[in-house]
Amino acid sequence: MDNETQSLLNLKITGTAKPPVSVQEVADKCLHCLKCLKDCRFLNRHGSPGEMARQYEKNPEILRQISFSCSLCNLCNQHCPLNLEPARMFLDLRKESINAANGLSRNYRRLLSYEKLGSSWPLKYLHIPQGATKVFFPGCALPGARPAHTLKLFSYLRKLDPTIGIMLDCCNKPSHDLGRERFFNDRFSSRESLLRSFGITSIITACTNCYQAFSQHSRALEITTAYSVMSDNNFNPLSKPPAALYTIHDPCSVRFKQDIHQAVRTLIHNLGLQVSEMEHNRATTLCCGEGGAAGCMGGGYAAEWSKKRHAEANGQPLITYCAGCTAMLQSTGKVHHIVDLLFPESGNDHKNPRHIGPPTTYINRLRLKWKLRKLLAGK
């Protein structure tokens, strides 16, 4: 634990706070083996999860503040020999901060505005054909950055199941990760109830963050990714990129989903591409820097994750399957979203993937909605 963190924790003594269950568990069981510190700058700066958890009763408020700098990427969970969940502890501390009426830092205003707009009526769209049991949920980021690819992906899914519906909306994971538990649960329950009222039993996502949100919180829906569906159905692309050596960045939101990791690798293999795996892959993957909105708090954590990822890639172009990871990592190197290669718009998708930001992303989502309404009119 560095001197700055120790000084913050010693700033005041309360002696009355009762820690959340996850905090108490880490405080009681952490061995201080330091394995979780190896790849994490956040823990390297602030100390082992056990050290921090044991400071809770002395100063819960400062510990809550520190929790917002964690990326919630769950790499610490992967490394823990006792299967403790420090990331859950930091999320619970965030929830506690919100419940204590502390509110959120102004640093999150832009992120929450993005989330709010993503669920607003101009950008939302729902089409459920008669007899549908499945819905395609592409999320926010992919339609904004790659609307044509999103439409092609939906068209492919419709060939497999002509009755599949589509839902353009935000899964509200930003609020979940910021600890806005009541808001997230209300929105999520309302969305799930709406889909179930139409007879929907299965959701196919194109966003790994949406996959994580639905798979962890849905009570009655089967969740899968479009990439798993494509792999299972032996997707054969119309055109293939030039043979080259790539490496894969697995999003931390699906860190423990081996079936998704393999599905993506199968698709890449079917494209005729060679892959050189990085040291940290699949369950040990590193965060791109976007996780947990840690970048909103400054401190350089987000940039550090991104730099570490490209350093490990050693100049090889990255393939990932999260639009958020793609945008984050494109600032420091060459990155392809897998749909660039599966549904290329032009030769440039193979050679020079584009970075697209607001306001273009919002315009793209509006245009996608209009195209879908035209495509699905009367169906």
N, C-alpha and C positions, 0 to 999 in steps of 0.2 A: 504494500500500500504506500503510495507516494506521500510526500509531506503535505501537499495541498489537500488531498483527500482526508488525511488524518486531522489536519487543522479544522476542516469543515465539520467533521464528525465530532470533534471536541468543542465545537463552538458553544453548545449549550447542553444541558442535561435535563431530560424530562422525567425519566424513571417511571412513567405511568403507562406508556403505550404497550398494547398487547399485539405482538406481531401476527401477520397472516400465517396460516398453516404452512404454506410453502417456505416462508422465511424461517420459521421455527425448525422445519425439517432440515434445511440446509445448515442452519446454525448448530443443530445437534449432531449431524452426521458427517459433515464435510471433513475430509481427512487432511486437507491442506497439502495434497500431493502435488499441486500446481500443474497438473497435466492440462487443465483447461486454459492455463495462461499462455501456453506455448504459441498459439496462433492468433491470440486476441489482444489487440492493443488496448481495448477498453479495460479488460481484466489486468493487463500488465500495469496499467496506470493506477487502478483503484484497489488492487489486491484480490485475494481469492474470494470466491462467493461466501465461504464460511466466515472469513474475517469481517466482511461487510454485514452479513446477517447478524453476527453477534454484537454489532454496534447499534442494532435497531432500537433497543430500549433506551439507549443513551440519547439518540437523536434520530427519530424516524423521519422527520421532515427533510433533513439533508440527504438521507439515503433515498428517499422518494425522488428528490431532484436528480441524484446521480443515475437513477434507473432509466431516465429518459435518454441517456447517452449510449445505452446498450442497443445493439442492432437486432436483438431477439432472434438471431439466426440459428440458435440451438446447437452450435458447434460445441459449446461447453457441455451440453447434455450428452453428445456423442462421445466426448472424451472421458466423462466421469466414470470411474470404475464401480461406483455404487449406484449408477443409474439415477443420480439426483438430477433435478431440473432447475438449474439456476436461471435459465431464461424465463421459466414460468414465475419464478420468484420476482424477477424484475418487472414482469408484466403485472403481477399482483400489486406490486408497489405503485405502479402507475395508476391502477384502478383505485387504490386507496387514496392516492393524491387527488384524483378527481372527486371521489366521494367525500373527501375532507373539504370540498368547496374551494380548493385552491385554484381551480380553473386551469387553463392551458396557456403556455407562453405565447406571446404574439408571433413567435417564430413559426408557429404552425398554421398561421392564418392562410397562407397560400395553399398548403396541402388540404386543409379543410374546405377551402373554397372550391378546389378541384373536385373533391369528393361530393360536395353539395351540387355542383353543376352536373356531375356525372349522373346524379339521380333526379335531375330536374326534367320537367315534361318536354322541353325542346329536344333533349338528347335521348330520352327513354323511348323504348319501342317494344311492344309485345305482340307477337303473332303466334297463335296456337291453332293449327288446323284441326278439323274434326277428327277424332280418333287418335290424336297425338298422345304419346306417353313419354316422349323425350323432348328436351329443349336444349338448344345450343346457346351457351352463355359465354360470349367472347371476352367480356370484361370491358374495361375502359381504355387501357393503354394500347392494345393491339388495333382496335378500330380507329383510334386517333392517329397512330403512326403508320398503319398499313391497312387502310380501308379496302383496297382492291383485293389484297391477299385474304382478308377476313371474309369477303364476299365469295371468293373462290373456295375457301375452306367450307363455308356453309353450303355452297352448291354441291361440293363433294359429299357432304353428310346427307344432303337431300337425295342424292342418287342411291345411297344405302338405305335410306328410310324416307320416302316421299312425304310422310306425315310429320316429320320433325318440325318443331316450332323454333322460334328464336326470341331471345330476350336481351335487349340492349339496356343495361343498367349498371350501377356500381354495386359491388358486393359489400362496400363499407368496411373493408379491412383496415383502411387508415384509422378509422375511429376505434376499431377493435384494438389495434396495436398501441394506440395512444391511451388506452384505458377507459374509453367512453363506453363502458359496459352496458349501461341501460339503453343508451341510444342505439348501439349496435344490435343488441338483442331485440329491441322493438322493430327495427328495420328488417332484420333477418327473419324474424318470425312472421312478419307481415308478408314478405316476399315468398317465403316457403308456403304459407297458407294460400296465397293467391295461386301459385303453381299447382298445388294439390287440388284446389277447387276445380281446375281444368282437367284433372285426371293425370297430371304429370307425375311420373315415378322415377325419372332419370334425368340427370343434367350432364351435359358434355361441355367441359370448359376448354378454352384456349389459353387461359391465364393460370399460371401455377399458384398465384396468390388467391385467385377465386377458388381454385381447387382446394387449397388449404382451408379457406373460410367455410366452404360448403361441407367438406368432408369432416371437419371438426365439430360443426355445429348443427348440421341437418339431422333431424330425428327420423325422417321417413323417406329420404330421397337417395337413390344410388348415384354416386358421383364418379365420373371418369374424365380423362382428358381426350381431346381430339386426336392427340398423337398416339395414344393407346389404341383408339378405334382404327386409325389408319394402319398401324402396325398389324393389328389383328386381322385386317382385311387385305393385307398384302398390297398396300398402295403402290401403284406404279406411276411415277411422274411422266408427263408427256415429254419433258426435256430434262437433261441432266447437266449439271455444271461441269466445267473442265476438271479433270482429275487433279487433286491437290491434297496436301497434308493439312489437316485441321486439328484443333483440340476442342474439347467440349467443356462449357461452363454449366454445371448443374445448379439451378436456382436453389437457394437454401430453404425455400418454402416447401419443397418436396424432398428434403434431405433424406428422409427415411423411406421413400417410395421406390423400392428397387424395380418394380414393374414398369414405372414410368421411365426411369433411367434407361432400362433395356429397350423399351419401345422406341425411344428417341434414337438410340444407337442402331437399332434395326433399320429405321428409316434412313439414317445417314449411310449405313452400309449399302442399302438398296439404291442410293444415289451414286454409288461407285466411288465414294470418298474414303480416304484413309484417315484414321484418327490416331493421334498420339496423346494418350491420357496424361493430364497433369498429375502431380503428386496428390493434390487434394481434389478428389472427384467423388461423385455419388454422395455417400453418407458423410464424407469428410470435406465436402466442398466448402469454399470460402464465400462469404457474403460479397455481393457486388459493391456494397456500400449504401444501397438504398434501404436495406432492412431496418424495420423499427423506427423509421423516420429519424434515425440518429443524426443524419446530416443536418437536420434543421437546427440542432443545438450547437453546431460548430464543434470545435475541438479537433477537427481534422480527421475524425474517425472514418467518415465515408470515403474521403479521398485516399486514405491509407489502405482501405480494403481494395479499392479499385486498382491502385498501383500494385499491390501485392498480387492481384489476379493476373495482370498483364505481365508482371515480372516472371511469374510461374509459367505463363504461356510461351515465354521466350521468343517472341516475334511471330508465333504462329497465329493465324486468324482464328477467332473464337466462333463457335456455334453455340447458341443458347436457345431456350424455348420459353423465355419470359420477356415480354416487351419492356418491363421496367429495368431488368438487368441489361437488356440491349442498349437502352438509352443511357444508362449509368456508365456502362463500360465503353461506349463509343467515344466518350470524352477523352479517353486516354489510349485508344487503340482500335484496331479493326475488328468489328463484331458483326456476325450475321444472326438474325433471328431465323430459326429453322424454316419458317414459311417463305423466306426470301429464296430458299433453295428448292422447296417443294412446289411453289407456285410462282416462279419468277415472272415479273412484269416485263423485264428486259434483260439484256446481257449485263447491264450494270448491277442488277441484284446479285449476280455472282461475283462481280469484281469490286464494286464500291458501294456497299450498303449506305443508305442515306440516314441522316439524323434529322428528325422532324420534331419541332417543339410548338408550344402555343404561340399565337392563336390558331395556327394551321391545324393542330390536332382537333380542336373543337369544330372547325369548319369541316374537316374530314368526317367527323362523327355525324354531323348534320347531313352531309351528302350521302353517307352510307344509309342513314335512316330513310332518306327520300328514295334511294335506289331500291331498298328492300320493300318499301310500300308499293312502289311501281311493279316490282317483280312479283310480289305476292298478292296483288290486287285481285279480289274475287276468288282466292284460293283458301 
